[in-house]
Amino acid sequence: MGHAHDHSHAGIAEDRRRLTAAFAITAAIVVAQVVGAIVTGSLALLVDTAHLLTDAGGLGLALFAAHLSLRPPSPRRTWGFRRAEVLAALAQAAVLLAVGIFVVVEAVRRFADPPEIPSTALVVFGAVGLTGNIAALLVLAGRRSASFNLRAAFLEVLNDALGSLAVIVAAVVIATTGWQRADTVAALAIGALIVPRALRLLHETSSVLLESTPPGLDLEEVRAHLMGVEHVRSVHDVHASLIATGLPTLSAHVVVDADCFTDGHAGRILDELQECVATHFAVSVEHSTFQVEPHTHPEHEHPTHD
């Protein structure tokens, strides 16, 4: 269906190539901005550098996760290392949140006693950062929706670009008005970009790890469709979760007429159930497991839930 993602090995390999390029660009910008933060003493540039350093580490984690995702499944890890991308994105979100909190605390402290900032040097280093971030954005843009990793990386670089733009604006304000607190305001603006994004990414990755129902998949709607299959009497113990980007799974117990196991209907019913969840919903579920039971079986089971 329309919302399925490319999670083949070819897609993951392409993700890895793009992440490698973005990581190299970001690492080069970090080096340049570290020098700039030392030379200028700018809080905005320091915060943007810390943000960028965190993102470089995040891109490194994402790159490592993309490499792990190419490893095949094994008897011990039946899904391989597909969930490594979720763990990498979760780590990025946690570190970004810590950086965002530091930004706010340090900016408030500096408001009382703003240091002198050389505006010319600040605008130069801000422009270097913005140019590099735009290059990294162009590398990632084509696959930004392909996985949690690519989406997290794209958003990180986008926010880095906005942070560099804030640094440039602060430098222009200082140069034209002499208002040194513009640097602190820019740092707060960068913090305001970081915190909501970190919280959103934490929520999304935590939902995957908690095996919440994949976004866009309504289990009541799924149950109703399954009940519409001929000979199905009831559906219970319906579970759905997301292993990794583009890899939703679903399982359910389906009670059918007992005669279906003697007249050959059971196999056809299973085919219809799997086709139903793979084609009828916004989220295409190609990995589905159904326990097809005769209507006399539930009396031998433990109490079930919906």
Number of C-alpha atoms within 10 A of each C-alpha: 12 9 11 16 16 16 18 12 14 11 15 20 16 14 24 22 15 21 26 18 15 26 23 14 19 25 19 13 22 22 13 16 25 18 14 22 20 11 14 19 16 28 25 31 32 21 27 32 25 20 26 29 19 19 28 25 18 25 30 20 22 31 25 17 23 27 18 17 24 18 13 13 13 10 7 7 10 10 15 16 20 24 19 21 26 24 20 23 27 24 19 26 27 15 16 28 21 13 20 24 14 14 27 19 12 15 23 14 11 15 15 9 10 17 16 15 23 16 22 15 16 28 23 15 24 27 17 15 30 24 15 21 26 15 16 24 20 12 19 22 14 12 16 19 16 18 22 23 30 26 17 25 29 24 18 28 26 18 21 27 25 19 30 30 20 26 36 26 18 28 28 17 17 21 17 9 9 14 15 22 22 23 31 27 20 27 29 23 19 27 26 15 18 25 21 14 19 23 14 12 24 19 13 16 21 16 16 20 16 10 14 14 18 21 14 11 18 14 16 11 12 17 18 12 15 22 18 13 15 13 16 20 16 17 22 15 12 17 17 19 20 21 19 22 21 21 20 21 20 21 16 20 19 24 21 25 18 16 13 18 14 8 8 10 16 20 11 11 20 17 10 15 22 18 15 19 23 17 14 14 18 16 22 23 24 18 13 17 15 15 13 22 21 17 16 11 12 13 8 7 7 7 7 9 8 12
